[in-house]
């Protein structure tokens, strides 16, 4: 600590007075398309049913297009759904397009249901952000050249983000088809950033179309449709380029801090622990996922000191910074087998209030 860093005195005092590594994960909960159609013709007493489904709970590309058609004499019920999506846990990125339609032409009863569904789970032990780079949701009574002659059925397109612990919906967008089939949309081309704290979060997106006529009736050709298209990223506040370095050969772990533009110009302080991440260290309203021990106290009280370099400073205009842990070749063999965890806190430079506690990243010291 030097006389040229007076803000750190208050920041360190605040942090200290409040005195197996957990990482963020992306899990594919469900990506699926389902279709169902059934109809009954009153005059001939004929009936037919058709249904299909496809899906995956694995990352990577997924593509499916399904259609179910039920025909009974002159009656027909048709449901279709499709999805093309990709999830890359390594980069935290995902994108998808999907649609669902329902059509009826009946003199009797009928039911058509199409659904395209996309669900991801995000888990982190510290601050993270869900960034939606683009989002389009639509409903209409036309689709791919087809249109509704009669009144349409129901259709909705919805995106929501939910806290899986409290079940609170923290963000939602939805469009619903009205009784006369008026086109409606949500169209966001500007990135939307949602700040997520430590916990488990669910992203749910659905296109749903349905037309059900349970009583004997006549429908002279209906169509309802819903679509979604979006792309986004799950951004952890702290990332590392490697998970291990050699004690004998030496090396470095580069740390990338990305708190987001909201925290531009604020102070950051990277700290470490040799004692794990849980239960962590309370800092104001946050919990830093580091257990206090001698290494923790060293990094707290001696910033920008080897082996942890650039550990204290100001975040840039994008809320970003870089730090590193460096170990010289031929270091003490007693270090072999140790696991260090690092995380950082963001402190408001004016009020010295802790505003963010990042996730932790591990570093294993090998031979």
Buried (B, 14 or more C-beta within 10 A) or exposed (E): BEEEBEBBEBBBEBBBEEEEBBBBEBBBBEBBBBBBBBBBBBEEEBBBBBBBBBBBEEBEEBEBBBBBBBBBBBBBBBBBBBBBBBBBBEEBBBBBBBBBBBBBBBBBBBBBBBBBBBBBBBBBBBBBBBBBBBBBBBBBBBBEEBBBEBBBBBBBBBBBBBBEEEEEEBEEBBBEBEEEBEEBEBEBEEEBBBBBBBBBBBBBBBBBBBBBBEEEEEBEBBBBBBBBBBBBBBBBBBBBEEBEBBBBEEBBBEBBBBBBEBBBEBBBBBBBBBBBBBEBBBBBEBBBBBBBEEBBBBBBBBBBEEBBBBBBBEBEEEBBBEBBBBBEEEBEEEEBEEBBBBBBBBBBBEEBBBBBBBBBBBBBBBE
